[in-house]
Amino acid sequence: MGRGHQAIETPSLAAGAPALEVAGLIHDFGAKRALDNVAFSIEPGDFTVLLGLNGAGKTTLYSLITRLYNNRSGSIKIFGYDVRKQSSQALARIGVVFQQPTLDLDLTVAQNLHYHAALHGMSRREAQSRLEAELARIDLLDRAHEKVRALSGGQRRRVEIARALLHRPKLLLLDEPTVGLDIGSRQAIVAHVRKLCREEKLAVLWATHLIDEVSDDDRVVVLHLGRVLAAGPVPEVMRKSGAAHVREAFTNLIEKAGKP
């Protein structure tokens, strides 16, 4: 059995291990501290919102989790696997939707997904089966043979989510996935991902600066200037910050933190 094929098998998950565990994470760009002792965890089935203004450090954190950057201090574990010491085991368990669109506009939807599947070592037959299932779930199976440039912005994002799920990860990372989309598309994408959490126990880390994407049923990690100001279920964060709603809680936390 080829090494690439092994990577796409449904991985066994460490019993009781969090889907994502970040501890003592520090990252600098020269003299600038981008992340300062960041720590939080996510359990299977959690929809966790990483909430922060632009420049809070959300994308830097995602780059460290996905090994685009190397974490030199602190630890990042995915279902118990350290991303620095056990990279292949850790990364096999995640799917990622980056902030910048990464689909090839001149390929069809199916071609984009088949290319991703090949990178994960899937046979074409297996890839076709999973492709059809994921596209059917987002109501785009009938657009499989159209070029991506013919799709709307919201449809392209849904295809990126389908692509990220092809290898059946148990942790999905989305970095500002709804930026630039209309309100209807944003709501549909959030609803789709929340449904995945409920029905498949998929753990999700959803980075955004849009407070209206936070639900009272979510968990939230408030990141500001590289520091975690609060983390936990939304009602708990609201109570501790003396707020009546999420927007007020976020504002209170930011004002209390002050400027660097």
MIDOSE-1310 file (N, C-alpha, C; in nm, 2 decimals, decimal comma, always signed):
residues 260
mgrg	+0,09/-0,12/+0,00/+0,00/+0,00/+0,00/+0,09/+0,12/+0,00; +0,06/+0,22/-0,09/+0,14/+0,34/-0,10/+0,13/+0,43/+0,02; +0,23/+0,50/+0,04/+0,23/+0,59/+0,16/+0,12/+0,70/+0,15; +0,10/+0,75/+0,02/+0,00/+0,85/+0,00/-0,14/+0,80/+0,03
hqai	-0,17/+0,67/+0,00/-0,30/+0,61/+0,03/-0,32/+0,60/+0,17; -0,22/+0,57/+0,25/-0,23/+0,56/+0,40/-0,29/+0,69/+0,46; -0,24/+0,80/+0,40/-0,28/+0,93/+0,46/-0,43/+0,96/+0,45; -0,50/+0,89/+0,36/-0,64/+0,92/+0,34/-0,73/+0,83/+0,42
etps	-0,68/+0,72/+0,48/-0,76/+0,63/+0,55/-0,82/+0,71/+0,67; -0,94/+0,67/+0,72/-0,99/+0,73/+0,83/-0,90/+0,71/+0,95; -0,84/+0,82/+1,01/-0,74/+0,80/+1,11/-0,81/+0,77/+1,25; -0,74/+0,68/+1,32/-0,79/+0,65/+1,46/-0,76/+0,77/+1,54
laag	-0,85/+0,81/+1,63/-0,84/+0,93/+1,71/-0,80/+0,89/+1,85; -0,70/+0,97/+1,91/-0,66/+0,94/+2,04/-0,78/+0,95/+2,14; -0,80/+0,85/+2,22/-0,92/+0,85/+2,31/-0,91/+0,96/+2,41; -1,02/+1,04/+2,40/-1,02/+1,15/+2,50/-0,94/+1,28/+2,47
apal	-0,87/+1,27/+2,36/-0,78/+1,39/+2,33/-0,87/+1,50/+2,26; -0,84/+1,63/+2,29/-0,91/+1,73/+2,23/-0,88/+1,73/+2,08; -0,98/+1,78/+2,00/-0,96/+1,79/+1,86/-0,84/+1,89/+1,83; -0,83/+1,99/+1,90/-0,72/+2,09/+1,89/-0,68/+2,14/+2,03
evag	-0,56/+2,14/+2,06/-0,51/+2,19/+2,19/-0,39/+2,28/+2,17; -0,40/+2,40/+2,20/-0,30/+2,50/+2,18/-0,25/+2,55/+2,32; -0,12/+2,55/+2,35/-0,08/+2,58/+2,48/+0,05/+2,66/+2,47; +0,06/+2,78/+2,54/+0,18/+2,86/+2,55/+0,24/+2,90/+2,42
lihd	+0,15/+2,93/+2,32/+0,20/+2,96/+2,19/+0,25/+3,10/+2,17; +0,37/+3,12/+2,14/+0,43/+3,25/+2,11/+0,49/+3,26/+1,97; +0,47/+3,37/+1,90/+0,53/+3,38/+1,77/+0,56/+3,52/+1,74; +0,68/+3,54/+1,70/+0,73/+3,68/+1,67/+0,76/+3,69/+1,52
fgak	+0,74/+3,81/+1,47/+0,79/+3,85/+1,33/+0,90/+3,96/+1,36; +1,02/+3,92/+1,37/+1,13/+4,02/+1,41/+1,10/+4,06/+1,55; +1,09/+4,20/+1,57/+1,07/+4,25/+1,70/+0,92/+4,26/+1,74; +0,84/+4,23/+1,64/+0,69/+4,23/+1,67/+0,64/+4,10/+1,72
rald	+0,57/+4,10/+1,83/+0,51/+3,98/+1,88/+0,37/+3,97/+1,82; +0,35/+3,86/+1,74/+0,22/+3,84/+1,68/+0,12/+3,76/+1,76; +0,18/+3,66/+1,84/+0,10/+3,58/+1,93/+0,17/+3,57/+2,06; +0,10/+3,59/+2,17/+0,16/+3,60/+2,30/+0,09/+3,51/+2,40
nvaf	+0,15/+3,39/+2,42/+0,11/+3,29/+2,51/-0,04/+3,25/+2,49; -0,07/+3,22/+2,37/-0,20/+3,17/+2,33/-0,23/+3,03/+2,37; -0,35/+3,01/+2,43/-0,38/+2,88/+2,48/-0,53/+2,86/+2,48; -0,58/+2,75/+2,42/-0,72/+2,71/+2,42/-0,73/+2,57/+2,37
siep	-0,85/+2,51/+2,38/-0,87/+2,38/+2,32/-1,01/+2,37/+2,27; -1,03/+2,27/+2,18/-1,15/+2,25/+2,11/-1,18/+2,10/+2,12; -1,31/+2,06/+2,15/-1,35/+1,92/+2,16/-1,42/+1,88/+2,03; -1,42/+1,75/+2,00/-1,50/+1,70/+1,88/-1,64/+1,75/+1,89
gdft	-1,69/+1,80/+1,78/-1,83/+1,85/+1,77/-1,85/+1,99/+1,81; -1,74/+2,06/+1,86/-1,75/+2,20/+1,89/-1,74/+2,29/+1,77; -1,83/+2,39/+1,77/-1,82/+2,50/+1,67/-1,76/+2,61/+1,75; -1,63/+2,64/+1,73/-1,56/+2,74/+1,81/-1,53/+2,86/+1,71
vllg	-1,57/+2,98/+1,75/-1,54/+3,10/+1,68/-1,42/+3,17/+1,73; -1,32/+3,18/+1,64/-1,20/+3,26/+1,68/-1,23/+3,40/+1,64; -1,27/+3,49/+1,73/-1,32/+3,62/+1,71/-1,21/+3,72/+1,73; -1,18/+3,81/+1,63/-1,09/+3,91/+1,65/-1,09/+4,01/+1,54
lnga	-1,05/+4,13/+1,57/-1,04/+4,24/+1,47/-0,93/+4,20/+1,37; -0,92/+4,26/+1,25/-0,81/+4,25/+1,16/-0,68/+4,28/+1,23; -0,58/+4,19/+1,22/-0,46/+4,22/+1,28/-0,45/+4,15/+1,42; -0,55/+4,08/+1,46/-0,55/+4,02/+1,59/-0,45/+3,90/+1,60
gktt	-0,42/+3,84/+1,49/-0,33/+3,73/+1,49/-0,40/+3,60/+1,44; -0,52/+3,61/+1,39/-0,59/+3,49/+1,35/-0,52/+3,41/+1,24; -0,48/+3,48/+1,14/-0,42/+3,41/+1,02/-0,28/+3,35/+1,06; -0,21/+3,43/+1,15/-0,08/+3,37/+1,20/-0,10/+3,24/+1,28
lysl	-0,21/+3,24/+1,36/-0,24/+3,12/+1,43/-0,27/+3,00/+1,34; -0,35/+3,03/+1,24/-0,38/+2,92/+1,14/-0,26/+2,87/+1,07; -0,17/+2,97/+1,04/-0,04/+2,93/+0,97/+0,04/+2,84/+1,05; +0,04/+2,86/+1,18/+0,12/+2,77/+1,27/+0,05/+2,64/+1,29
itrl	-0,08/+2,64/+1,30/-0,15/+2,51/+1,31/-0,13/+2,42/+1,19; -0,13/+2,48/+1,07/-0,12/+2,41/+0,95/+0,03/+2,39/+0,90; +0,12/+2,44/+0,98/+0,27/+2,42/+0,96/+0,32/+2,51/+0,84; +0,24/+2,61/+0,80/+0,30/+2,70/+0,71/+0,41/+2,78/+0,77
ynnr	+0,39/+2,80/+0,90/+0,50/+2,86/+0,99/+0,53/+2,75/+1,09; +0,66/+2,76/+1,14/+0,70/+2,66/+1,24/+0,69/+2,72/+1,38; +0,62/+2,65/+1,47/+0,61/+2,71/+1,61/+0,74/+2,66/+1,69; +0,81/+2,76/+1,74/+0,93/+2,73/+1,81/+0,91/+2,73/+1,96
sgsi	+0,80/+2,79/+2,01/+0,77/+2,78/+2,15/+0,62/+2,74/+2,16; +0,59/+2,68/+2,28/+0,45/+2,63/+2,30/+0,42/+2,51/+2,22; +0,30/+2,46/+2,22/+0,27/+2,34/+2,15/+0,13/+2,35/+2,09; +0,12/+2,27/+1,98/-0,01/+2,26/+1,91/-0,03/+2,11/+1,88
kifg	-0,14/+2,06/+1,94/-0,17/+1,92/+1,92/-0,31/+1,90/+1,85; -0,32/+1,81/+1,76/-0,44/+1,78/+1,69/-0,47/+1,63/+1,72; -0,58/+1,61/+1,80/-0,62/+1,48/+1,85/-0,50/+1,41/+1,91; -0,42/+1,49/+1,99/-0,31/+1,43/+2,06/-0,17/+1,43/+1,99
ydvr	-0,17/+1,46/+1,86/-0,05/+1,46/+1,78/+0,01/+1,60/+1,77; +0,13/+1,61/+1,81/+0,20/+1,74/+1,80/+0,23/+1,77/+1,66; +0,19/+1,89/+1,62/+0,21/+1,93/+1,47/+0,36/+1,94/+1,44; +0,44/+1,97/+1,53/+0,59/+1,99/+1,50/+0,66/+1,85/+1,50
kqss	+0,62/+1,77/+1,60/+0,69/+1,64/+1,61/+0,63/+1,52/+1,53; +0,50/+1,53/+1,51/+0,42/+1,43/+1,44/+0,34/+1,49/+1,33; +0,40/+1,57/+1,24/+0,33/+1,65/+1,14/+0,24/+1,57/+1,06; +0,28/+1,46/+1,00/+0,20/+1,39/+0,91/+0,07/+1,33/+0,97
qala	+0,08/+1,28/+1,10/-0,03/+1,23/+1,17/-0,13/+1,34/+1,20; -0,08/+1,45/+1,24/-0,16/+1,57/+1,28/-0,23/+1,63/+1,16; -0,16/+1,66/+1,06/-0,21/+1,73/+0,94/-0,31/+1,64/+0,86; -0,30/+1,51/+0,87/-0,39/+1,42/+0,80/-0,53/+1,43/+0,86
rigv	-0,54/+1,49/+0,98/-0,67/+1,49/+1,05/-0,74/+1,63/+1,03; -0,69/+1,72/+0,95/-0,75/+1,85/+0,94/-0,78/+1,88/+0,79; -0,89/+1,96/+0,78/-0,92/+2,02/+0,65/-0,91/+2,17/+0,67; -0,87/+2,24/+0,56/-0,85/+2,39/+0,58/-0,92/+2,47/+0,46
vfqq	-0,98/+2,58/+0,50/-1,03/+2,67/+0,40/-0,96/+2,80/+0,44; -0,87/+2,84/+0,35/-0,79/+2,96/+0,38/-0,87/+3,09/+0,34; -0,82/+3,20/+0,40/-0,89/+3,33/+0,37/-0,89/+3,37/+0,23; -0,78/+3,35/+0,16/-0,77/+3,38/+0,01/-0,82/+3,26/-0,07
ptld	-0,91/+3,28/-0,16/-0,96/+3,17/-0,24/-0,84/+3,09/-0,31; -0,85/+2,96/-0,32/-0,74/+2,88/-0,38/-0,79/+2,79/-0,49; -0,91/+2,80/-0,53/-0,96/+2,72/-0,65/-0,90/+2,77/-0,78; -0,88/+2,69/-0,87/-0,83/+2,73/-1,01/-0,96/+2,76/-1,09
ldlt	-0,97/+2,89/-1,12/-1,09/+2,93/-1,19/-1,11/+2,87/-1,33; -1,00/+2,83/-1,39/-1,01/+2,78/-1,53/-1,03/+2,63/-1,53; -1,03/+2,56/-1,42/-1,07/+2,42/-1,41/-1,21/+2,41/-1,37; -1,27/+2,29/-1,40/-1,41/+2,27/-1,35/-1,41/+2,24/-1,20
vaqn	-1,53/+2,24/-1,14/-1,54/+2,21/-1,00/-1,48/+2,07/-0,98; -1,52/+1,97/-1,06/-1,47/+1,84/-1,04/-1,32/+1,82/-1,06; -1,27/+1,90/-1,15/-1,12/+1,89/-1,17/-1,05/+1,94/-1,05; -1,10/+2,05/-0,99/-1,04/+2,11/-0,87/-1,04/+2,00/-0,76
lhyh	-1,15/+1,94/-0,74/-1,16/+1,84/-0,63/-1,08/+1,71/-0,66; -1,08/+1,67/-0,78/-0,99/+1,55/-0,82/-0,85/+1,58/-0,79; -0,80/+1,70/-0,82/-0,66/+1,74/-0,80/-0,63/+1,73/-0,65; -0,72/+1,78/-0,57/-0,70/+1,77/-0,42/-0,70/+1,63/-0,38
aalh	-0,79/+1,55/-0,43/-0,79/+1,41/-0,39/-0,67/+1,33/-0,43; -0,61/+1,37/-0,54/-0,49/+1,30/-0,59/-0,37/+1,34/-0,49; -0,37/+1,46/-0,44/-0,26/+1,50/-0,35/-0,27/+1,42/-0,22; -0,39/+1,37/-0,19/-0,41/+1,29/-0,07/-0,41/+1,14/-0,10
gmsr	-0,37/+1,10/-0,22/-0,34/+0,96/-0,26/-0,47/+0,88/-0,29; -0,58/+0,95/-0,31/-0,70/+0,87/-0,34/-0,70/+0,82/-0,48; -0,76/+0,70/-0,50/-0,79/+0,65/-0,63/-0,89/+0,74/-0,70; -0,89/+0,74/-0,83/-0,99/+0,82/-0,90/-1,13/+0,77/-0,87
reaq	-1,15/+0,64/-0,85/-1,29/+0,59/-0,82/-1,33/+0,64/-0,68; -1,25/+0,63/-0,59/-1,28/+0,67/-0,45/-1,31/+0,82/-0,45; -1,22/+0,90/-0,52/-1,24/+1,04/-0,52/-1,37/+1,08/-0,59; -1,41/+1,01/-0,69/-1,53/+1,04/-0,76/-1,65/+1,02/-0,67
srle	-1,65/+0,91/-0,59/-1,75/+0,88/-0,50/-1,77/+0,99/-0,39; -1,65/+1,03/-0,33/-1,66/+1,13/-0,23/-1,69/+1,27/-0,29; -1,64/+1,30/-0,40/-1,67/+1,42/-0,47/-1,82/+1,44/-0,49; -1,89/+1,33/-0,54/-2,03/+1,34/-0,57/-2,11/+1,36/-0,44
aela	-2,06/+1,29/-0,33/-2,13/+1,30/-0,20/-2,12/+1,44/-0,14; -2,00/+1,50/-0,15/-1,98/+1,63/-0,09/-2,05/+1,74/-0,18; -2,05/+1,73/-0,31/-2,12/+1,83/-0,39/-2,27/+1,82/-0,38; -2,32/+1,70/-0,36/-2,46/+1,68/-0,34/-2,50/+1,74/-0,21
ridl	-2,42/+1,74/-0,11/-2,45/+1,79/+0,03/-2,46/+1,94/+0,02; -2,39/+2,01/-0,07/-2,39/+2,15/-0,08/-2,48/+2,20/-0,20; -2,55/+2,10/-0,26/-2,64/+2,13/-0,37/-2,57/+2,19/-0,49; -2,45/+2,14/-0,52/-2,38/+2,18/-0,64/-2,34/+2,07/-0,73
ldra	-2,39/+1,95/-0,71/-2,36/+1,84/-0,79/-2,38/+1,86/-0,94; -2,49/+1,94/-0,97/-2,52/+1,97/-1,11/-2,43/+2,07/-1,17; -2,34/+2,13/-1,09/-2,24/+2,22/-1,15/-2,10/+2,16/-1,15; -2,09/+2,03/-1,13/-1,96/+1,97/-1,12/-1,87/+1,99/-1,24
hekv	-1,93/+2,00/-1,36/-1,85/+2,01/-1,48/-1,84/+2,15/-1,54; -1,88/+2,25/-1,46/-1,87/+2,38/-1,50/-1,74/+2,44/-1,44; -1,68/+2,54/-1,52/-1,56/+2,60/-1,47/-1,60/+2,68/-1,34; -1,50/+2,69/-1,25/-1,52/+2,76/-1,12/-1,56/+2,90/-1,14
rals	-1,50/+2,97/-1,24/-1,53/+3,11/-1,27/-1,67/+3,14/-1,30; -1,75/+3,03/-1,33/-1,89/+3,05/-1,36/-1,98/+3,05/-1,23; -1,92/+3,02/-1,12/-1,99/+3,02/-0,99/-1,99/+3,15/-0,92; -2,08/+3,17/-0,83/-2,08/+3,29/-0,75/-1,98/+3,28/-0,64
ggqr	-1,96/+3,39/-0,57/-1,86/+3,38/-0,46/-1,90/+3,28/-0,35; -2,03/+3,28/-0,32/-2,08/+3,19/-0,22/-2,06/+3,04/-0,26; -2,09/+3,02/-0,39/-2,08/+2,88/-0,44/-1,93/+2,84/-0,44; -1,84/+2,93/-0,47/-1,70/+2,89/-0,47/-1,66/+2,85/-0,33
rrve	-1,70/+2,93/-0,23/-1,67/+2,90/-0,09/-1,72/+2,76/-0,05; -1,84/+2,73/-0,09/-1,90/+2,60/-0,06/-1,82/+2,49/-0,13; -1,77/+2,51/-0,25/-1,68/+2,41/-0,31/-1,55/+2,40/-0,23; -1,50/+2,51/-0,18/-1,37/+2,49/-0,10/-1,40/+2,41/+0,02
iara	-1,51/+2,43/+0,09/-1,55/+2,35/+0,20/-1,56/+2,20/+0,17; -1,63/+2,18/+0,05/-1,64/+2,04/+0,01/-1,50/+1,98/-0,02; -1,41/+2,05/-0,08/-1,28/+2,01/-0,11/-1,20/+1,97/+0,02; -1,22/+2,06/+0,12/-1,15/+2,04/+0,25/-1,20/+1,92/+0,32
llhr	-1,32/+1,87/+0,29/-1,37/+1,75/+0,36/-1,35/+1,62/+0,28; -1,29/+1,63/+0,16/-1,28/+1,51/+0,08/-1,21/+1,39/+0,15; -1,10/+1,43/+0,22/-1,02/+1,32/+0,29/-1,07/+1,29/+0,43; -1,20/+1,33/+0,46/-1,27/+1,30/+0,58/-1,19/+1,34/+0,71
pkll	-1,15/+1,47/+0,72/-1,09/+1,51/+0,84/-1,19/+1,52/+0,95; -1,14/+1,53/+1,08/-1,23/+1,55/+1,19/-1,21/+1,69/+1,26; -1,13/+1,77/+1,20/-1,11/+1,91/+1,24/-1,11/+1,99/+1,12; -1,19/+2,10/+1,11/-1,20/+2,19/+1,00/-1,16/+2,33/+1,04
llde	-1,07/+2,39/+0,98/-1,02/+2,52/+1,00/-1,07/+2,61/+0,89; -1,14/+2,72/+0,93/-1,18/+2,82/+0,82/-1,14/+2,96/+0,87; -1,06/+3,02/+0,78/-1,01/+3,15/+0,81/-1,08/+3,26/+0,73; -1,17/+3,33/+0,80/-1,25/+3,44/+0,74/-1,32/+3,39/+0,62
ptvg	-1,39/+3,28/+0,62/-1,45/+3,22/+0,50/-1,56/+3,29/+0,43; -1,62/+3,39/+0,50/-1,73/+3,46/+0,44/-1,70/+3,60/+0,40; -1,58/+3,64/+0,41/-1,54/+3,78/+0,38/-1,58/+3,81/+0,23; -1,65/+3,92/+0,21/-1,68/+3,96/+0,07/-1,81/+3,90/+0,02
ldig	-1,88/+3,82/+0,09/-2,00/+3,75/+0,05/-2,12/+3,83/+0,10; -2,23/+3,82/+0,02/-2,36/+3,88/+0,07/-2,41/+3,81/+0,19; -2,50/+3,87/+0,26/-2,56/+3,82/+0,38/-2,62/+3,68/+0,37; -2,69/+3,66/+0,26/-2,76/+3,53/+0,24/-2,65/+3,42/+0,22
srqa	-2,55/+3,45/+0,15/-2,44/+3,35/+0,13/-2,37/+3,32/+0,26; -2,34/+3,43/+0,33/-2,28/+3,41/+0,46/-2,36/+3,32/+0,56; -2,49/+3,35/+0,57/-2,57/+3,27/+0,66/-2,58/+3,12/+0,61; -2,59/+3,10/+0,48/-2,60/+2,96/+0,43/-2,47/+2,88/+0,46
ivah	-2,36/+2,95/+0,45/-2,23/+2,88/+0,47/-2,21/+2,85/+0,62; -2,24/+2,94/+0,71/-2,24/+2,92/+0,85/-2,33/+2,81/+0,89; -2,45/+2,81/+0,84/-2,55/+2,71/+0,87/-2,50/+2,57/+0,83; -2,44/+2,56/+0,71/-2,39/+2,43/+0,66/-2,28/+2,38/+0,75
vrkl	-2,19/+2,46/+0,79/-2,08/+2,41/+0,87/-2,13/+2,37/+1,01; -2,22/+2,45/+1,07/-2,28/+2,41/+1,20/-2,35/+2,28/+1,19; -2,41/+2,25/+1,08/-2,48/+2,12/+1,06/-2,38/+2,01/+1,06; -2,26/+2,03/+1,00/-2,16/+1,93/+1,00/-2,12/+1,90/+1,14
cree	-2,11/+2,00/+1,22/-2,07/+1,98/+1,36/-2,17/+1,89/+1,43; -2,30/+1,92/+1,42/-2,40/+1,85/+1,48/-2,41/+1,70/+1,44; -2,41/+1,68/+1,31/-2,44/+1,55/+1,25/-2,32/+1,46/+1,24; -2,20/+1,52/+1,23/-2,08/+1,43/+1,22/-1,97/+1,45/+1,33
klav	-2,01/+1,53/+1,43/-1,91/+1,55/+1,54/-1,78/+1,61/+1,49; -1,79/+1,69/+1,38/-1,68/+1,76/+1,32/-1,64/+1,87/+1,41; -1,52/+1,89/+1,45/-1,47/+2,00/+1,53/-1,44/+2,12/+1,43; -1,48/+2,24/+1,46/-1,46/+2,35/+1,37/-1,40/+2,47/+1,45
lwat	-1,29/+2,53/+1,39/-1,24/+2,66/+1,43/-1,27/+2,76/+1,32; -1,36/+2,85/+1,35/-1,41/+2,94/+1,25/-1,36/+3,08/+1,28; -1,26/+3,13/+1,21/-1,21/+3,26/+1,24/-1,29/+3,37/+1,17; -1,32/+3,48/+1,24/-1,40/+3,59/+1,18/-1,38/+3,71/+1,26
hlid	-1,41/+3,83/+1,20/-1,42/+3,95/+1,27/-1,57/+4,00/+1,27; -1,66/+3,92/+1,22/-1,80/+3,95/+1,20/-1,88/+3,89/+1,32; -1,92/+3,98/+1,41/-1,98/+3,93/+1,54/-2,12/+3,86/+1,51; -2,18/+3,90/+1,40/-2,31/+3,84/+1,37/-2,30/+3,69/+1,33
evsd	-2,18/+3,64/+1,32/-2,16/+3,50/+1,29/-2,15/+3,42/+1,41; -2,15/+3,48/+1,53/-2,14/+3,41/+1,66/-2,28/+3,38/+1,71; -2,31/+3,26/+1,75/-2,43/+3,22/+1,81/-2,41/+3,19/+1,96; -2,52/+3,20/+2,03/-2,52/+3,18/+2,18/-2,48/+3,03/+2,21
ddrv	-2,50/+2,94/+2,11/-2,47/+2,80/+2,13/-2,32/+2,77/+2,10; -2,24/+2,86/+2,05/-2,11/+2,84/+2,01/-2,01/+2,85/+2,13; -1,89/+2,81/+2,11/-1,78/+2,85/+2,20/-1,70/+2,96/+2,13; -1,64/+3,04/+2,20/-1,57/+3,15/+2,14/-1,43/+3,17/+2,20
vvlh	-1,33/+3,21/+2,12/-1,20/+3,25/+2,16/-1,18/+3,39/+2,11; -1,17/+3,48/+2,20/-1,15/+3,62/+2,17/-1,00/+3,65/+2,16; -0,95/+3,68/+2,04/-0,81/+3,71/+2,02/-0,79/+3,86/+1,99; -0,70/+3,92/+2,06/-0,68/+4,07/+2,04/-0,53/+4,10/+2,05
lgrv	-0,47/+4,15/+1,95/-0,33/+4,19/+1,94/-0,25/+4,07/+1,99; -0,28/+3,95/+1,94/-0,20/+3,83/+1,97/-0,23/+3,77/+2,10; -0,32/+3,82/+2,18/-0,35/+3,76/+2,32/-0,49/+3,71/+2,32; -0,52/+3,60/+2,39/-0,65/+3,55/+2,42/-0,71/+3,63/+2,54
laag	-0,82/+3,70/+2,51/-0,88/+3,78/+2,62/-0,99/+3,70/+2,69; -1,05/+3,60/+2,62/-1,15/+3,52/+2,68/-1,17/+3,39/+2,59; -1,21/+3,28/+2,66/-1,23/+3,16/+2,58/-1,33/+3,08/+2,66; -1,43/+3,02/+2,59/-1,53/+2,94/+2,65/-1,67/+2,95/+2,59
pvpe	-1,77/+2,89/+2,64/-1,90/+2,90/+2,58/-1,95/+3,05/+2,58; -2,02/+3,09/+2,48/-2,06/+3,23/+2,47/-2,13/+3,28/+2,59; -2,23/+3,21/+2,65/-2,30/+3,27/+2,77/-2,20/+3,29/+2,88; -2,10/+3,21/+2,90/-2,00/+3,22/+3,01/-1,92/+3,35/+2,98
vmrk	-1,87/+3,37/+2,86/-1,79/+3,48/+2,82/-1,87/+3,61/+2,85; -2,00/+3,61/+2,81/-2,09/+3,73/+2,83/-2,10/+3,76/+2,98; -2,12/+3,65/+3,06/-2,14/+3,67/+3,20/-2,02/+3,73/+3,27; -1,90/+3,68/+3,23/-1,78/+3,72/+3,29/-1,74/+3,86/+3,25
sgaa	-1,79/+3,91/+3,13/-1,76/+4,04/+3,09/-1,87/+4,14/+3,12; -1,97/+4,09/+3,19/-2,08/+4,18/+3,23/-2,16/+4,23/+3,12; -2,18/+4,15/+3,01/-2,25/+4,19/+2,89/-2,38/+4,12/+2,87; -2,47/+4,19/+2,80/-2,60/+4,13/+2,77/-2,61/+4,06/+2,64
hvre	-2,51/+4,09/+2,55/-2,50/+4,02/+2,42/-2,35/+4,01/+2,38; -2,33/+3,94/+2,27/-2,19/+3,91/+2,23/-2,12/+4,04/+2,19; -2,19/+4,12/+2,11/-2,12/+4,25/+2,07/-2,07/+4,33/+2,19; -2,15/+4,34/+2,29/-2,12/+4,41/+2,41/-2,00/+4,35/+2,48
aftn	-2,00/+4,21/+2,49/-1,90/+4,14/+2,55/-1,76/+4,16/+2,48; -1,77/+4,16/+2,35/-1,65/+4,18/+2,27/-1,59/+4,32/+2,29; -1,68/+4,42/+2,29/-1,64/+4,56/+2,31/-1,58/+4,58/+2,44; -1,64/+4,52/+2,55/-1,59/+4,53/+2,68/-1,45/+4,47/+2,70
liek	-1,43/+4,36/+2,64/-1,30/+4,29/+2,65/-1,19/+4,37/+2,58; -1,23/+4,42/+2,46/-1,13/+4,50/+2,38/-1,09/+4,63/+2,46; -1,19/+4,70/+2,51/-1,17/+4,82/+2,59/-1,09/+4,80/+2,71; -1,12/+4,69/+2,78/-1,04/+4,66/+2,90/-0,90/+4,62/+2,87
agkp	-0,88/+4,56/+2,76/-0,74/+4,52/+2,72/-0,66/+4,64/+2,69; -0,72/+4,75/+2,63/-0,65/+4,87/+2,59/-0,56/+4,85/+2,48; -0,48/+4,95/+2,45/-0,39/+4,95/+2,34/-0,25/+4,91/+2,39; -0,17/+4,85/+2,29/-0,04/+4,81/+2,33/+0,05/+4,92/+2,37
